[in-house]
Amino acid sequence: MKRIEFAIAFQLLLVPFQLNAEVGCIEKAYTQQEMNSCAGLDYESADSELNRVYNEIKRVYSDEPEFLEKMKSSQLAWIKLRDADLEMYFPKEKKRFEYGSVFPMCASGIKTRITIQRIEFLKQWLKGVEEGDVCSGSVRNAWYLNKSKKNVTKVAN
């Protein structure tokens, strides 16, 4: 009986923290279909951010056609790798049958994680490197990128 009372008291203590915590889609989902949908939305959000970062790099490096061509090739190769990696996780042909109703949620989760890694990789072309980084290749100097952003802001105003 004391265990039950302790558990109830503990839960009551957590209520204020739970009310202040931001509840995401997946935390509100009750059915597997809802969880699958939430995971799909998470992937769509990550993919949208990837496209935003990719397009921003294209804008910032618009005066570097060789770099842009190589970036495009890299992105197309990455898409193939992402899809191949997903197939490696779930190699069976009849995925819903073999992996069950959680397959869409799991597949979306893996694609989201891989996409977030790609976003972080690409962001280095927007953040730039510090002076003295001799291995930066096509990544521009952070000072130059910040100066360019200020000039773009001045022109836009």
Secondary structure, DSSP 4 states (H G I P E B T S, - for coil): -HHHHHHHHHHHHHHHHHHHSPPPHHHH--SHHHHHHHHHHHHHHHHHHHHHHHHHHHHHTTT-HHHHHHHHHHHHHHHHHHHHHHHHHS--SSHHHHH-TTHHHHHHHHHHHHHHHHHHHHHHHHH-B-TT-TT-TTPPBHHHHHHHHHHHHHHH-
